[in-house]
């Protein structure tokens, strides 16, 4: 177990995973909607507070998995309960714990029916999402990966919009298909490893033939590309976002989409390095297509939620671009942009939900010209819109700039064709902000609209803080991932002299 720094004290990772689950079980016997809201908020806030020491106690000088826990589980199959985090997963864990209390607050008035069941789904989602980022055994990982599917399906199917049945079934079918491919890859790795193991770090250290790597990579790729989602596997996302309640959209954007890119970093690159180089050019061009497609499609939307949903396709295209240029700037920028996208897009979905609670519409035409009535709201919306288009001084600028530096370092052509994506982001975000704040004279009278209340300001203020903290002082966040990214590139670099790299150079300038 030389890849683990075993935690000899308080089992903080297990506590973070199972505290929300325990809270959900207590909710089953708790009466009263208001009491359920308060209890869920208490559990999510407590989980967030317990997670904070991870950042301050994290050893930035090692790539080993920290705060680790290892217990034998099913010894006959060499399945273990193994948890740990490194510089790649730490920030994702913290973002998950910090976003969940905001989701509870954002649902305080939005959800009025089946409140207890809704709050239970939120807590179950938190347990599953944290487990995905902490699990170091493939069986344990797959259990958490599948566990988050059911509560997310219910969030859309029960509390969603008019087309919730269509959206939830489409989400379920797409993600279940990806899960099947993931399971195939896990079984193949187990049967091929010597000795047979489900340990993720041990499988990373294995050596596999190029042919085997290609097939495993393809299975991994389909599973994670659907979750991102990458073009052309993206069609489930707009429907899910539009029909989901506000908290569901925020969880989708802030956490669930990141599980796909996390899978690329955690599994595809270190376990199948030669196949990564072989498929790298194709994935880079799919990322470019996703960036441009997402931008142009967002520019054409009249529904604010659809606009932000399609913008996510473009933003996540930048993340996969940064991952697969396979250099330090690109990968560090991609990890940081995963966090940035979760903060900014989550904030934008909160903003849309707050406006929908007042006007009962997400159409730009029916929400036009509210700037004079809701000045606090449009200030928040303006800052988050600027962050979404990567305006200098905001968090997204740092991540996107690093990704573009990595892209240009890899290939001038790839870097150049990614630039229009940033221009498109400015076009669709400014268009949305202009219409909502100052737009036309045909909008219905909104004289009765109230500005943000204290609860809504409390939701948006922490996200605003991170927009400027990361934008103006990103060093603490980059320092967390630096050693882990360097180690990841060492693992992938073994394949740099193989036929995979040679083929990649033939396919891409």
C-alpha positions as CSV (number, residue, x, y, z in Angstrom):
1,X,0.0,0.0,0.0
2,X,2.9,2.4,-0.7
3,X,0.5,4.5,-2.8
4,X,-1.6,5.4,0.3
5,X,-1.0,7.7,3.3
6,X,-3.1,5.8,5.8
7,X,-5.1,8.0,8.1
8,X,-4.4,6.8,11.7
9,X,-6.8,9.2,13.3
10,X,-10.4,10.4,12.7
11,X,-11.9,8.7,9.5
12,X,-12.8,12.0,7.9
13,X,-13.5,10.6,4.4
14,X,-15.9,7.9,5.6
15,X,-17.6,10.5,7.8
16,X,-18.1,12.8,4.8
17,X,-19.5,10.0,2.8
18,X,-21.9,8.6,5.3
19,X,-23.0,11.6,7.3
20,X,-25.5,12.7,4.5
21,X,-26.7,9.1,4.3
22,X,-27.3,9.0,8.0
23,X,-29.1,12.3,7.8
24,X,-31.3,10.9,5.0
25,X,-32.3,7.9,7.2
26,X,-33.3,10.2,10.1
27,X,-35.4,12.3,7.6
28,X,-37.5,9.2,7.0
29,X,-39.0,9.5,10.5
30,X,-39.0,13.3,10.8
31,X,-42.4,15.1,10.6
32,X,-43.1,18.5,9.0
33,X,-41.7,20.1,5.8
34,X,-40.0,23.0,7.6
35,X,-38.2,20.6,10.0
36,X,-37.0,18.6,7.1
37,X,-35.6,21.7,5.4
38,X,-33.8,22.8,8.6
39,X,-32.4,19.3,9.2
40,X,-31.1,18.9,5.7
41,X,-29.5,22.3,5.8
42,X,-27.8,21.4,9.1
43,X,-26.5,18.1,7.7
44,X,-25.1,19.7,4.6
45,X,-23.5,22.6,6.5
46,X,-22.0,20.2,9.0
47,X,-20.6,18.1,6.1
48,X,-19.1,21.2,4.5
49,X,-17.5,22.3,7.8
50,X,-16.0,18.8,8.3
51,X,-14.5,18.9,4.8
52,X,-12.7,22.2,5.3
53,X,-9.7,20.7,7.2
54,X,-8.9,18.6,4.1
55,X,-7.7,21.7,2.3
56,X,-5.6,23.0,5.2
57,X,-4.1,19.7,6.2
58,X,-3.4,18.4,2.7
59,X,0.3,17.7,2.1
60,X,1.1,19.5,-1.2
61,X,4.5,17.9,-1.5
62,X,3.4,14.3,-2.4
63,X,1.3,12.6,-5.0
64,X,0.2,9.8,-2.7
65,X,-3.4,9.4,-1.7
66,X,-4.0,11.2,1.6
67,X,-6.5,10.7,4.5
68,X,-6.7,7.1,3.2
69,X,-8.7,4.3,4.7
70,X,-8.3,0.7,3.8
71,X,-10.3,-2.3,5.1
72,X,-10.8,-5.7,3.6
73,X,-14.3,-6.1,2.3
74,X,-14.9,-9.2,0.1
75,X,-11.5,-11.0,0.4
76,X,-12.4,-13.8,-1.9
77,X,-12.6,-11.4,-4.8
78,X,-9.9,-9.0,-3.5
79,X,-12.5,-6.3,-3.1
80,X,-11.6,-3.7,-0.5
81,X,-13.1,-0.6,1.1
82,X,-10.3,1.8,0.1
83,X,-10.7,5.6,0.2
84,X,-8.2,8.4,-0.5
85,X,-7.9,11.8,-2.2
86,X,-5.0,13.5,-4.0
87,X,-4.5,16.9,-5.6
88,X,-6.8,16.0,-8.5
89,X,-9.8,15.0,-6.4
90,X,-9.5,17.3,-3.4
91,X,-11.0,20.4,-5.0
92,X,-13.8,18.4,-6.4
93,X,-14.7,17.0,-3.0
94,X,-14.7,20.5,-1.5
95,X,-16.8,21.9,-4.3
96,X,-19.3,19.1,-3.7
97,X,-19.6,19.7,0.0
98,X,-19.8,23.5,-0.3
99,X,-22.4,23.5,-3.1
100,X,-24.9,21.2,-1.3
101,X,-26.0,23.7,1.4
102,X,-26.6,26.2,-1.3
103,X,-28.8,23.7,-3.1
104,X,-30.9,23.3,0.0
105,X,-31.3,27.0,0.4
106,X,-32.1,27.4,-3.2
107,X,-35.0,24.8,-2.8
108,X,-36.4,26.5,0.3
109,X,-39.4,28.0,-1.4
110,X,-39.0,26.4,-4.9
111,X,-40.0,22.9,-3.7
112,X,-43.4,22.9,-1.9
113,X,-44.6,19.3,-2.5
114,X,-43.0,16.1,-1.2
115,X,-40.3,18.2,0.6
116,X,-39.1,15.3,2.7
117,X,-38.5,13.1,-0.3
118,X,-36.8,15.9,-2.1
119,X,-34.4,16.5,0.7
120,X,-33.7,12.8,1.1
121,X,-32.7,12.7,-2.6
122,X,-30.3,15.6,-2.1
123,X,-28.6,13.9,0.8
124,X,-28.3,10.6,-1.1
125,X,-26.8,12.4,-4.0
126,X,-24.2,14.0,-1.8
127,X,-23.2,10.6,-0.4
128,X,-22.9,9.1,-3.9
129,X,-21.0,12.0,-5.4
130,X,-18.4,12.2,-2.6
131,X,-17.9,8.4,-2.8
132,X,-17.1,8.7,-6.5
133,X,-14.3,11.2,-5.9
134,X,-12.9,9.3,-2.9
135,X,-13.1,5.6,-3.9
136,X,-9.9,3.8,-4.7
137,X,-11.4,0.4,-5.4
138,X,-13.2,-0.1,-8.7
139,X,-16.2,-2.0,-7.2
140,X,-16.7,0.6,-4.6
141,X,-16.3,3.3,-7.2
142,X,-18.9,1.7,-9.5
143,X,-21.4,1.3,-6.6
144,X,-21.2,5.1,-5.9
145,X,-21.3,5.8,-9.6
146,X,-24.5,3.9,-10.0
147,X,-26.0,5.1,-6.7
148,X,-26.2,8.7,-7.9
149,X,-28.2,7.7,-10.9
150,X,-31.5,6.9,-9.0
151,X,-31.8,10.1,-6.9
152,X,-30.9,12.3,-9.9
153,X,-33.5,10.5,-12.0
154,X,-36.1,11.1,-9.2
155,X,-35.2,14.8,-8.9
156,X,-36.0,15.3,-12.6
157,X,-38.9,12.8,-12.9
158,X,-40.8,13.9,-9.7
159,X,-40.0,17.6,-9.3
160,X,-39.2,18.5,-12.9
161,X,-41.1,20.6,-15.5
162,X,-43.8,19.7,-18.0
163,X,-41.5,17.3,-20.0
164,X,-40.0,15.7,-17.0
165,X,-40.8,12.1,-18.0
166,X,-39.0,12.5,-21.4
167,X,-36.0,14.3,-19.8
168,X,-35.6,11.8,-16.9
169,X,-35.9,8.7,-19.1
170,X,-33.4,10.1,-21.6
171,X,-31.0,10.9,-18.8
172,X,-31.4,7.4,-17.4
173,X,-30.9,5.6,-20.7
174,X,-27.8,7.6,-21.7
175,X,-26.1,7.3,-18.3
176,X,-27.0,3.6,-17.9
177,X,-25.5,2.9,-21.3
178,X,-22.3,4.6,-20.2
179,X,-22.4,2.6,-16.9
180,X,-22.5,-0.7,-18.8
181,X,-19.4,0.3,-20.8
182,X,-17.7,1.3,-17.6
183,X,-18.5,-2.1,-16.0
184,X,-17.1,-3.9,-19.0
185,X,-13.8,-2.0,-18.7
186,X,-13.6,-2.8,-15.0
187,X,-14.2,-6.5,-15.5
188,X,-11.6,-6.6,-18.3
189,X,-9.0,-4.9,-16.1
190,X,-9.7,-7.3,-13.2
191,X,-9.4,-10.4,-15.4
192,X,-6.2,-9.2,-17.0
193,X,-4.4,-7.9,-13.8
194,X,-1.9,-10.2,-12.1
195,X,-2.7,-10.7,-9.3
196,X,-6.3,-10.1,-10.0
197,X,-7.4,-6.9,-8.2
198,X,-9.9,-4.1,-8.3
199,X,-7.5,-1.7,-6.6
200,X,-7.4,1.5,-8.8
201,X,-3.8,2.5,-7.9
202,X,-2.5,-1.1,-8.5
203,X,-4.3,-1.2,-11.9
204,X,-2.7,2.1,-12.8
205,X,0.7,0.5,-12.2
206,X,0.0,-2.4,-14.5
207,X,1.3,-2.8,-18.0
208,X,-1.2,-3.8,-20.8
209,X,-0.8,-4.5,-24.5
210,X,-1.7,-1.7,-26.9
211,X,-4.6,-3.7,-28.3
212,X,-6.1,-4.3,-24.8
213,X,-5.6,-0.6,-23.9
214,X,-7.5,0.5,-27.0
215,X,-10.5,-1.6,-26.2
216,X,-10.5,-0.5,-22.5
217,X,-10.0,3.1,-23.5
218,X,-13.0,3.0,-25.8
219,X,-15.2,1.6,-23.1
220,X,-14.0,4.2,-20.6
221,X,-14.3,6.9,-23.2
222,X,-18.0,6.2,-23.9
223,X,-18.8,6.1,-20.2
224,X,-17.1,9.3,-19.4
225,X,-17.9,11.2,-22.7
226,X,-21.7,10.6,-22.0
227,X,-21.3,12.0,-18.5
228,X,-19.3,15.1,-19.5
229,X,-21.2,15.2,-22.0
230,X,-19.0,15.6,-25.1
231,X,-20.3,16.1,-28.6
232,X,-22.1,14.1,-30.0
233,X,-23.3,12.5,-26.7
234,X,-24.7,15.7,-25.3
235,X,-28.3,15.6,-26.3
236,X,-29.6,14.4,-22.9
237,X,-28.1,17.5,-21.1
238,X,-30.4,20.4,-22.3
239,X,-33.5,18.4,-21.7
240,X,-32.3,17.4,-18.2
241,X,-31.3,20.9,-17.3
242,X,-34.5,22.6,-18.6
243,X,-36.8,20.1,-16.8
244,X,-34.9,19.7,-13.6
245,X,-35.7,21.8,-10.5
246,X,-33.1,24.5,-9.7
247,X,-31.1,22.3,-7.3
248,X,-31.1,19.5,-9.8
249,X,-29.7,21.8,-12.5
250,X,-27.0,23.1,-10.1
251,X,-26.0,19.6,-9.1
252,X,-25.8,18.5,-12.7
253,X,-23.7,21.4,-13.7
254,X,-21.5,21.8,-10.7
255,X,-20.7,18.1,-9.9
256,X,-22.2,15.4,-12.1
257,X,-20.6,16.7,-15.4
258,X,-17.2,16.8,-13.6
259,X,-17.4,13.0,-13.0
260,X,-16.8,12.4,-16.7
261,X,-13.7,14.6,-16.9
262,X,-12.5,13.2,-13.5
263,X,-12.8,9.7,-15.1
264,X,-10.6,10.7,-18.0
265,X,-7.9,12.0,-15.5
266,X,-8.2,9.2,-13.0
267,X,-8.5,6.2,-15.4
268,X,-8.0,6.8,-19.1
269,X,-4.7,8.6,-18.9
270,X,-2.8,6.5,-16.3
271,X,-4.3,3.1,-17.1
272,X,-4.3,3.3,-20.9
273,X,-1.5,5.7,-21.8
274,X,-0.7,4.3,-25.2
275,X,-4.4,4.3,-26.2
276,X,-4.6,7.9,-24.9
277,X,-2.0,9.0,-27.3
278,X,-3.6,7.1,-30.2
279,X,-7.0,8.7,-29.6
280,X,-5.8,12.1,-28.5
281,X,-6.2,13.8,-31.9
282,X,-9.7,12.6,-32.3
283,X,-10.7,13.7,-28.8
284,X,-9.1,17.1,-29.3
285,X,-11.1,17.7,-32.5
286,X,-14.3,16.5,-30.8
287,X,-13.6,19.0,-28.0
288,X,-13.2,21.8,-30.6
289,X,-16.5,20.8,-32.2
290,X,-18.2,20.8,-28.8
291,X,-16.8,24.3,-28.0
292,X,-18.0,25.8,-31.3
293,X,-21.3,23.8,-31.4
294,X,-22.1,24.7,-27.8
295,X,-21.4,28.4,-28.4
296,X,-23.4,28.7,-31.6
297,X,-26.4,26.8,-30.2
298,X,-26.4,28.9,-27.0
299,X,-26.4,32.0,-29.1
300,X,-29.7,30.9,-30.7
301,X,-31.6,30.1,-27.5
302,X,-34.5,32.1,-26.1
303,X,-34.9,30.0,-22.9
304,X,-32.3,31.1,-20.3
305,X,-31.9,27.5,-18.9
306,X,-31.3,26.1,-22.4
307,X,-28.7,28.9,-23.1
308,X,-26.8,28.0,-20.0
309,X,-27.1,24.3,-20.7
310,X,-25.6,24.6,-24.2
311,X,-22.9,26.9,-22.8
312,X,-21.9,24.0,-20.6
313,X,-21.3,21.9,-23.6
314,X,-18.8,24.5,-24.8
315,X,-17.2,25.1,-21.4
316,X,-16.7,21.3,-20.8
317,X,-15.2,21.2,-24.3
318,X,-12.5,23.4,-23.1
319,X,-12.0,21.1,-20.1
320,X,-11.5,18.0,-22.3
321,X,-9.3,20.0,-24.6
322,X,-7.0,20.9,-21.6
323,X,-6.9,17.3,-20.4
324,X,-6.0,15.8,-23.8
325,X,-3.3,18.2,-24.8
326,X,-1.3,16.2,-22.2
327,X,0.8,19.0,-20.8
328,X,1.0,20.7,-17.4
329,X,-0.7,23.9,-18.3
330,X,-3.5,22.2,-20.1
331,X,-4.3,19.6,-17.3
332,X,-3.9,22.1,-14.4
333,X,-6.1,24.5,-16.3
334,X,-8.7,21.8,-17.0
335,X,-8.9,20.8,-13.3
336,X,-9.2,24.5,-12.3
337,X,-11.8,25.0,-15.0
338,X,-13.8,22.1,-13.7
339,X,-14.1,24.0,-10.4
340,X,-14.7,27.3,-12.1
341,X,-17.5,25.9,-14.3
342,X,-19.1,24.4,-11.2
343,X,-19.1,27.7,-9.4
344,X,-20.1,30.0,-12.3
345,X,-22.7,27.8,-14.0
346,X,-24.2,26.7,-10.7
347,X,-24.6,30.4,-9.8
348,X,-26.2,31.1,-13.2
349,X,-28.7,28.3,-12.7
350,X,-29.5,29.8,-9.2
351,X,-30.1,33.2,-10.8
352,X,-32.4,31.7,-13.4
353,X,-34.3,29.8,-10.7
354,X,-34.7,33.0,-8.6
355,X,-36.1,34.9,-11.6
356,X,-38.4,32.0,-12.5
357,X,-39.9,32.0,-9.0
358,X,-40.9,35.6,-9.6
359,X,-42.0,35.6,-13.3
360,X,-42.8,31.9,-13.8
361,X,-41.0,32.0,-17.1
362,X,-37.4,31.4,-18.4
363,X,-38.0,33.1,-21.7
364,X,-35.7,36.1,-22.4
365,X,-38.6,38.1,-23.9
366,X,-40.7,37.7,-20.8
367,X,-37.9,38.5,-18.4
368,X,-36.6,41.6,-20.3
369,X,-35.9,45.0,-18.7
370,X,-35.8,44.1,-15.0
371,X,-32.7,46.0,-14.2
372,X,-34.5,49.0,-12.7
373,X,-36.6,46.8,-10.5
374,X,-34.0,44.2,-9.3
375,X,-30.6,46.1,-9.1
376,X,-29.0,43.6,-6.6
377,X,-30.0,40.7,-8.8
378,X,-28.6,42.2,-12.0
379,X,-25.3,43.0,-10.3
380,X,-24.9,39.3,-9.3
381,X,-26.1,38.2,-12.8
382,X,-23.6,40.6,-14.4
383,X,-20.6,39.3,-12.5
384,X,-21.5,35.7,-13.1
385,X,-22.0,36.4,-16.8
386,X,-18.6,38.0,-17.0
387,X,-17.1,35.1,-15.2
388,X,-18.8,32.7,-17.7
389,X,-17.2,34.4,-20.7
390,X,-13.8,34.3,-18.9
391,X,-13.4,38.1,-18.3
392,X,-10.0,38.9,-16.8
393,X,-10.1,39.1,-13.0
394,X,-12.6,36.3,-12.7
395,X,-12.0,32.6,-12.0
396,X,-12.8,31.3,-15.5
397,X,-10.2,33.5,-17.1
398,X,-7.4,31.8,-15.2
399,X,-8.5,28.3,-16.2
400,X,-9.4,29.1,-19.8
401,X,-6.1,31.0,-20.2
402,X,-4.1,28.0,-19.0
403,X,-6.0,25.7,-21.2
404,X,-5.3,27.9,-24.3
405,X,-1.6,28.1,-23.3
406,X,-1.5,24.3,-23.1
407,X,-3.4,24.0,-26.5
408,X,-1.0,26.4,-28.3
409,X,2.0,24.6,-26.7
410,X,0.7,21.4,-28.1
411,X,-0.4,22.6,-31.6
412,X,-0.8,26.1,-33.0
413,X,-3.8,24.8,-35.1
414,X,-5.7,23.4,-32.1
415,X,-5.1,26.6,-30.1
416,X,-6.2,28.8,-33.0
417,X,-9.5,27.0,-33.7
418,X,-10.4,27.1,-30.0
419,X,-10.2,30.9,-29.8
420,X,-13.7,31.5,-31.5
421,X,-15.2,29.6,-28.6
422,X,-14.2,32.4,-26.2
423,X,-15.7,35.0,-28.6
424,X,-19.0,33.1,-28.8
425,X,-19.2,32.9,-25.0
426,X,-19.0,36.7,-24.9
427,X,-21.7,37.0,-27.6
428,X,-24.3,34.8,-26.0
429,X,-23.7,35.9,-22.4
430,X,-23.8,39.6,-23.3
431,X,-26.9,39.0,-25.3
432,X,-28.6,37.3,-22.4
433,X,-27.5,40.0,-19.9
434,X,-28.5,42.9,-22.1
435,X,-32.0,41.4,-22.7
436,X,-32.7,40.6,-19.1
437,X,-31.3,43.9,-17.7
438,X,-32.4,46.5,-20.3
439,X,-34.3,44.6,-23.0
440,X,-37.2,45.8,-25.1
441,X,-40.6,47.3,-24.6
442,X,-42.8,44.3,-25.3
443,X,-42.2,42.6,-22.0
444,X,-45.1,42.3,-19.6
445,X,-45.3,44.7,-16.7
446,X,-42.9,43.6,-13.9
447,X,-43.7,46.5,-11.5
448,X,-44.5,44.0,-8.7
449,X,-41.1,42.2,-8.8
450,X,-39.1,42.2,-5.6
451,X,-35.3,42.2,-5.5
452,X,-33.3,39.4,-3.9
453,X,-34.0,38.7,-0.3
454,X,-31.4,37.8,2.4
455,X,-31.6,34.0,1.7
456,X,-31.0,34.5,-2.0
457,X,-28.1,36.8,-1.4
458,X,-26.7,34.2,1.0
459,X,-26.8,31.7,-1.8
460,X,-25.0,33.8,-4.3
461,X,-22.5,35.6,-2.1
462,X,-20.2,32.6,-1.5
463,X,-20.1,31.8,-5.2
464,X,-19.2,35.5,-5.9
465,X,-16.4,35.2,-3.4
466,X,-14.8,32.3,-5.2
467,X,-15.2,34.0,-8.6
468,X,-12.8,36.7,-7.4
469,X,-10.7,34.7,-5.1
470,X,-9.7,32.2,-7.8
471,X,-9.6,35.0,-10.4
472,X,-7.2,37.2,-8.5
473,X,-5.3,34.7,-6.3
474,X,-5.4,31.2,-7.9
475,X,-2.0,30.1,-6.4
476,X,-3.4,28.2,-3.4
477,X,-5.7,26.2,-5.7
478,X,-3.0,25.4,-8.3
479,X,-0.5,24.4,-5.6
480,X,-2.9,21.7,-4.4
481,X,-2.8,19.9,-7.8
482,X,0.7,20.6,-8.9
483,X,2.5,17.5,-7.7
484,X,-0.4,15.2,-8.6
485,X,-0.5,16.5,-12.1
486,X,3.2,16.1,-12.5
487,X,2.9,12.5,-11.4
488,X,0.0,11.9,-13.7
489,X,2.1,13.2,-16.7
490,X,4.9,10.9,-15.6
491,X,2.5,7.9,-15.7
492,X,1.2,8.9,-19.2
493,X,4.7,9.9,-20.5
494,X,5.8,6.2,-20.4
495,X,3.8,5.8,-23.6
496,X,5.4,8.9,-25.2
497,X,8.0,7.0,-27.1
498,X,5.6,4.2,-28.3
499,X,3.8,3.8,-31.6
500,X,0.8,5.5,-30.0
501,X,2.7,8.8,-29.9
502,X,4.0,8.3,-33.4
503,X,0.5,7.8,-34.7
504,X,-0.8,10.8,-32.9
505,X,1.9,13.0,-34.5
506,X,0.9,11.7,-37.9
507,X,-2.8,12.6,-37.3
508,X,-2.2,16.1,-35.8
509,X,0.3,18.8,-36.6
